[in-house]
Amino acid sequence: MFLTVHATASAIIGQASPNLWLAFVIGFISHFLLDLIPHGDEVLIKEKSAPSEQEIAKIKKLAMADIAAMSLVLLSLSWFDLIKFSLPVLAAIAGAILPDLITGFYLLTKFRWLKKYLEFHINLHYLSKKFAVSFRTGLVIQLIFLVLFLIVIILI
């Protein structure tokens, strides 16, 4: 899932949690649960444990667009007073985006001690191989989840 979806889902978690550490941990776990849903980014890398330079460049561009979209969504929610950036909300968001930040850090640095983590994280995307979807279909799935999470935020 894109960071935008992870952050929006975790904003709900943070609003529901009075404890910032619990919010962080549940936000972190929510990332992996959402990644179990087929969402199209499985097709971005052919060799999942060794992406090519072109694949990394494509992922960097997508990540920059995603960070901009995530920022826009979160700032809009705050602007319209739909979320308050309390410590639990910020902790949940940090927890939810941390797994992808660690993955990105590994892809940029190739630190060996993060390789097992990368394999675990990437493999989550492939657990539902029978239900793999195209990138375009994945965008639609992610948009549906984003809208659902936004509806929950608006209603609570």
PEQUIJO-V176627 format. One record per pair of residues at least 12 apart in sequence whose C-alpha atoms are under 6 Angstrom apart, sorted by the first residue. I is the first residue (numbers start at 1). J is the second residue. Records with the same first field share a line. If there is no record, write none. Layout:
I: J  J
This chain:
1: 35
4: 70
5: 146
6: 96
7: 93
9: 149
10: 27  92  93
11: 89
14: 88  89  92
15: 89
20: 88  91
23: 88  92
24: 91  92  95
27: 92  95  96
28: 95  96
31: 96
35: 125
36: 124  125
38: 132
39: 138
40: 133  134  135  138
41: 135
103: 118
